[in-house]
Amino acid sequence: MRIIHQKYMPSSHFYKIFAIICQKLKSYANLLIYNKISSI
């Protein structure tokens, strides 16, 4: 299991990109929610 774990563990580069994408999705969702609330 340890060998497979190391083999399929990409560098932290992948996780940085994933975190950035998550942050952008969250901020985008917050923008949509904010616009909906302010438009009411």
N, CA, C and O atoms as a CHARMM CRD file, in Angstrom:
* protein
*
  160
    1    1 MET  N      0.82700  -1.20700   0.00000 PROA 1      0.00000
    2    1 MET  CA     0.00000   0.00000   0.00000 PROA 1      0.00000
    3    1 MET  C      0.86100   1.25700   0.00000 PROA 1      0.00000
    4    1 MET  O      0.53400   2.24700  -0.65400 PROA 1      0.00000
    5    2 ARG  N      1.94700   1.20600   0.72900 PROA 2      0.00000
    6    2 ARG  CA     2.78800   2.39700   0.84000 PROA 2      0.00000
    7    2 ARG  C      3.38900   2.74700  -0.51900 PROA 2      0.00000
    8    2 ARG  O      3.46800   3.91800  -0.89000 PROA 2      0.00000
    9    3 ILE  N      3.81400   1.71300  -1.26000 PROA 3      0.00000
   10    3 ILE  CA     4.42200   1.95900  -2.57200 PROA 3      0.00000
   11    3 ILE  C      3.38500   2.57400  -3.51300 PROA 3      0.00000
   12    3 ILE  O      3.67500   3.53600  -4.22500 PROA 3      0.00000
   13    4 ILE  N      2.17900   2.01200  -3.50900 PROA 4      0.00000
   14    4 ILE  CA     1.12100   2.54200  -4.36600 PROA 4      0.00000
   15    4 ILE  C      0.81600   3.98300  -3.97000 PROA 4      0.00000
   16    4 ILE  O      0.62400   4.85100  -4.82200 PROA 4      0.00000
   17    5 HSD  N      0.77500   4.22000  -2.66200 PROA 5      0.00000
   18    5 HSD  CA     0.47600   5.56300  -2.16900 PROA 5      0.00000
   19    5 HSD  C      1.50000   6.56200  -2.70400 PROA 5      0.00000
   20    5 HSD  O      1.13300   7.63300  -3.19000 PROA 5      0.00000
   21    6 GLN  N      2.78000   6.21000  -2.61300 PROA 6      0.00000
   22    6 GLN  CA     3.83000   7.11000  -3.08900 PROA 6      0.00000
   23    6 GLN  C      3.77100   7.23700  -4.60700 PROA 6      0.00000
   24    6 GLN  O      4.01500   8.31000  -5.15900 PROA 6      0.00000
   25    7 LYS  N      3.44400   6.13400  -5.27500 PROA 7      0.00000
   26    7 LYS  CA     3.42800   6.14300  -6.73400 PROA 7      0.00000
   27    7 LYS  C      2.34300   7.07800  -7.25700 PROA 7      0.00000
   28    7 LYS  O      2.56500   7.83600  -8.20200 PROA 7      0.00000
   29    8 TYR  N      1.17000   7.01700  -6.63400 PROA 8      0.00000
   30    8 TYR  CA     0.05200   7.81000  -7.11900 PROA 8      0.00000
   31    8 TYR  C     -0.06900   9.16300  -6.42700 PROA 8      0.00000
   32    8 TYR  O     -0.96800   9.94400  -6.73900 PROA 8      0.00000
   33    9 MET  N      0.83500   9.44000  -5.48900 PROA 9      0.00000
   34    9 MET  CA     0.82000  10.75500  -4.85800 PROA 9      0.00000
   35    9 MET  C      1.53000  11.73400  -5.78100 PROA 9      0.00000
   36    9 MET  O      2.75600  11.68600  -5.88700 PROA 9      0.00000
   37   10 PRO  N      0.80200  12.62100  -6.45100 PROA 10     0.00000
   38   10 PRO  CA     1.47500  13.62600  -7.26100 PROA 10     0.00000
   39   10 PRO  C      2.15100  14.64800  -6.36100 PROA 10     0.00000
   40   10 PRO  O      1.94000  14.66100  -5.14800 PROA 10     0.00000
   41   11 SER  N      2.94400  15.48100  -6.95300 PROA 11     0.00000
   42   11 SER  CA     3.58200  16.52100  -6.14800 PROA 11     0.00000
   43   11 SER  C      2.51200  17.46500  -5.61800 PROA 11     0.00000
   44   11 SER  O      1.37000  17.44200  -6.07700 PROA 11     0.00000
   45   12 SER  N      2.88400  18.28300  -4.66400 PROA 12     0.00000
   46   12 SER  CA     1.92400  19.20700  -4.05200 PROA 12     0.00000
   47   12 SER  C      1.38700  20.19000  -5.08900 PROA 12     0.00000
   48   12 SER  O      0.42200  20.90700  -4.82900 PROA 12     0.00000
   49   13 HSD  N      2.02100  20.22100  -6.27500 PROA 13     0.00000
   50   13 HSD  CA     1.58100  21.11100  -7.35000 PROA 13     0.00000
   51   13 HSD  C      0.11300  20.85000  -7.68500 PROA 13     0.00000
   52   13 HSD  O     -0.67200  21.78400  -7.85200 PROA 13     0.00000
   53   14 PHE  N     -0.24500  19.56700  -7.77900 PROA 14     0.00000
   54   14 PHE  CA    -1.62700  19.19500  -8.09900 PROA 14     0.00000
   55   14 PHE  C     -2.57900  19.70800  -7.03200 PROA 14     0.00000
   56   14 PHE  O     -3.65800  20.21400  -7.34200 PROA 14     0.00000
   57   15 TYR  N     -2.17700  19.57700  -5.77900 PROA 15     0.00000
   58   15 TYR  CA    -3.06000  19.99000  -4.68800 PROA 15     0.00000
   59   15 TYR  C     -3.19300  21.50400  -4.63800 PROA 15     0.00000
   60   15 TYR  O     -4.24200  22.02800  -4.26400 PROA 15     0.00000
   61   16 LYS  N     -2.12400  22.20900  -5.01700 PROA 16     0.00000
   62   16 LYS  CA    -2.21200  23.67400  -5.06300 PROA 16     0.00000
   63   16 LYS  C     -3.23200  24.09000  -6.11300 PROA 16     0.00000
   64   16 LYS  O     -4.07600  24.95200  -5.86600 PROA 16     0.00000
   65   17 ILE  N     -3.14700  23.46600  -7.29400 PROA 17     0.00000
   66   17 ILE  CA    -4.08800  23.78700  -8.37000 PROA 17     0.00000
   67   17 ILE  C     -5.50900  23.45600  -7.93300 PROA 17     0.00000
   68   17 ILE  O     -6.43700  24.23100  -8.16400 PROA 17     0.00000
   69   18 PHE  N     -5.66900  22.29000  -7.29500 PROA 18     0.00000
   70   18 PHE  CA    -6.99700  21.86700  -6.83100 PROA 18     0.00000
   71   18 PHE  C     -7.54900  22.86400  -5.81500 PROA 18     0.00000
   72   18 PHE  O     -8.73000  23.21100  -5.85800 PROA 18     0.00000
   73   19 ALA  N     -6.69900  23.32100  -4.90600 PROA 19     0.00000
   74   19 ALA  CA    -7.13000  24.27700  -3.88700 PROA 19     0.00000
   75   19 ALA  C     -7.53000  25.59800  -4.53500 PROA 19     0.00000
   76   19 ALA  O     -8.51500  26.21900  -4.13500 PROA 19     0.00000
   77   20 ILE  N     -6.76200  26.02400  -5.53900 PROA 20     0.00000
   78   20 ILE  CA    -7.07600  27.28400  -6.22600 PROA 20     0.00000
   79   20 ILE  C     -8.42200  27.17000  -6.93100 PROA 20     0.00000
   80   20 ILE  O     -9.23400  28.09500  -6.88900 PROA 20     0.00000
   81   21 ILE  N     -8.65500  26.02100  -7.58600 PROA 21     0.00000
   82   21 ILE  CA    -9.92900  25.81500  -8.28000 PROA 21     0.00000
   83   21 ILE  C    -11.07700  25.84900  -7.27700 PROA 21     0.00000
   84   21 ILE  O    -12.11700  26.45400  -7.53500 PROA 21     0.00000
   85   22 CYS  N    -10.88400  25.19700  -6.13300 PROA 22     0.00000
   86   22 CYS  CA   -11.92800  25.18100  -5.10000 PROA 22     0.00000
   87   22 CYS  C    -12.20500  26.59400  -4.60400 PROA 22     0.00000
   88   22 CYS  O    -13.35900  26.97800  -4.41300 PROA 22     0.00000
   89   23 GLN  N    -11.14500  27.36000  -4.39800 PROA 23     0.00000
   90   23 GLN  CA   -11.32400  28.73600  -3.92500 PROA 23     0.00000
   91   23 GLN  C    -12.10800  29.55200  -4.94400 PROA 23     0.00000
   92   23 GLN  O    -12.99600  30.32300  -4.58000 PROA 23     0.00000
   93   24 LYS  N    -11.77300  29.37900  -6.23800 PROA 24     0.00000
   94   24 LYS  CA   -12.46600  30.14500  -7.27400 PROA 24     0.00000
   95   24 LYS  C    -13.93100  29.74200  -7.34200 PROA 24     0.00000
   96   24 LYS  O    -14.80900  30.58800  -7.51400 PROA 24     0.00000
   97   25 LEU  N    -14.19200  28.43800  -7.20500 PROA 25     0.00000
   98   25 LEU  CA   -15.58300  27.97600  -7.22900 PROA 25     0.00000
   99   25 LEU  C    -16.35300  28.54900  -6.04800 PROA 25     0.00000
  100   25 LEU  O    -17.50300  28.96400  -6.19100 PROA 25     0.00000
  101   26 LYS  N    -15.71500  28.57100  -4.88200 PROA 26     0.00000
  102   26 LYS  CA   -16.37800  29.10800  -3.68800 PROA 26     0.00000
  103   26 LYS  C    -16.67100  30.59200  -3.86300 PROA 26     0.00000
  104   26 LYS  O    -17.77400  31.05000  -3.56700 PROA 26     0.00000
  105   27 SER  N    -15.69000  31.33800  -4.34100 PROA 27     0.00000
  106   27 SER  CA   -15.89100  32.77800  -4.50500 PROA 27     0.00000
  107   27 SER  C    -16.95800  33.04000  -5.56700 PROA 27     0.00000
  108   27 SER  O    -17.74800  33.97700  -5.44500 PROA 27     0.00000
  109   28 TYR  N    -16.97500  32.20100  -6.61400 PROA 28     0.00000
  110   28 TYR  CA   -17.98500  32.36000  -7.66200 PROA 28     0.00000
  111   28 TYR  C    -19.37900  32.08500  -7.10200 PROA 28     0.00000
  112   28 TYR  O    -20.32900  32.81100  -7.39300 PROA 28     0.00000
  113   29 ALA  N    -19.48900  31.03100  -6.29600 PROA 29     0.00000
  114   29 ALA  CA   -20.77800  30.69600  -5.67800 PROA 29     0.00000
  115   29 ALA  C    -21.21000  31.81600  -4.74000 PROA 29     0.00000
  116   29 ALA  O    -22.38400  32.18800  -4.71300 PROA 29     0.00000
  117   30 ASN  N    -20.26500  32.35500  -3.97200 PROA 30     0.00000
  118   30 ASN  CA   -20.58500  33.45700  -3.06200 PROA 30     0.00000
  119   30 ASN  C    -21.06900  34.67400  -3.84800 PROA 30     0.00000
  120   30 ASN  O    -21.99400  35.36800  -3.42300 PROA 30     0.00000
  121   31 LEU  N    -20.44000  34.92600  -4.99300 PROA 31     0.00000
  122   31 LEU  CA   -20.86400  36.04600  -5.83300 PROA 31     0.00000
  123   31 LEU  C    -22.29300  35.83900  -6.30900 PROA 31     0.00000
  124   31 LEU  O    -23.10900  36.76000  -6.27000 PROA 31     0.00000
  125   32 LEU  N    -22.59400  34.62200  -6.76000 PROA 32     0.00000
  126   32 LEU  CA   -23.94800  34.33300  -7.24300 PROA 32     0.00000
  127   32 LEU  C    -24.96300  34.52100  -6.12700 PROA 32     0.00000
  128   32 LEU  O    -26.01300  35.13000  -6.33100 PROA 32     0.00000
  129   33 ILE  N    -24.65000  33.99600  -4.94600 PROA 33     0.00000
  130   33 ILE  CA   -25.55900  34.12000  -3.80200 PROA 33     0.00000
  131   33 ILE  C    -25.73500  35.59400  -3.43900 PROA 33     0.00000
  132   33 ILE  O    -26.85000  36.05000  -3.18300 PROA 33     0.00000
  133   34 TYR  N    -24.62600  36.33200  -3.41900 PROA 34     0.00000
  134   34 TYR  CA   -24.69100  37.75700  -3.07900 PROA 34     0.00000
  135   34 TYR  C    -25.56000  38.51000  -4.08400 PROA 34     0.00000
  136   34 TYR  O    -26.37300  39.35300  -3.70500 PROA 34     0.00000
  137   35 ASN  N    -25.37900  38.19600  -5.37700 PROA 35     0.00000
  138   35 ASN  CA   -26.17700  38.86300  -6.40500 PROA 35     0.00000
  139   35 ASN  C    -27.65400  38.53100  -6.25400 PROA 35     0.00000
  140   35 ASN  O    -28.50900  39.40000  -6.42500 PROA 35     0.00000
  141   36 LYS  N    -27.95700  37.27300  -5.93200 PROA 36     0.00000
  142   36 LYS  CA   -29.36400  36.88000  -5.76500 PROA 36     0.00000
  143   36 LYS  C    -29.97800  37.61400  -4.58100 PROA 36     0.00000
  144   36 LYS  O    -31.10300  38.10500  -4.66600 PROA 36     0.00000
  145   37 ILE  N    -29.23900  37.68900  -3.47200 PROA 37     0.00000
  146   37 ILE  CA   -29.76000  38.35600  -2.27900 PROA 37     0.00000
  147   37 ILE  C    -29.95100  39.85200  -2.54900 PROA 37     0.00000
  148   37 ILE  O    -30.96600  40.43300  -2.16700 PROA 37     0.00000
  149   38 SER  N    -28.97100  40.46500  -3.20600 PROA 38     0.00000
  150   38 SER  CA   -29.04600  41.91000  -3.43200 PROA 38     0.00000
  151   38 SER  C    -30.10300  42.25200  -4.47800 PROA 38     0.00000
  152   38 SER  O    -30.63600  43.36200  -4.48200 PROA 38     0.00000
  153   39 SER  N    -30.40600  41.30800  -5.36300 PROA 39     0.00000
  154   39 SER  CA   -31.39000  41.59300  -6.41300 PROA 39     0.00000
  155   39 SER  C    -32.81200  41.47500  -5.88800 PROA 39     0.00000
  156   39 SER  O    -33.74300  42.00200  -6.49800 PROA 39     0.00000
  157   40 ILE  N    -32.98900  40.79200  -4.76800 PROA 40     0.00000
  158   40 ILE  CA   -34.33800  40.62000  -4.21300 PROA 40     0.00000
  159   40 ILE  C    -34.83500  41.95200  -3.63100 PROA 40     0.00000
  160   40 ILE  O    -35.95000  42.02300  -3.11500 PROA 40     0.00000
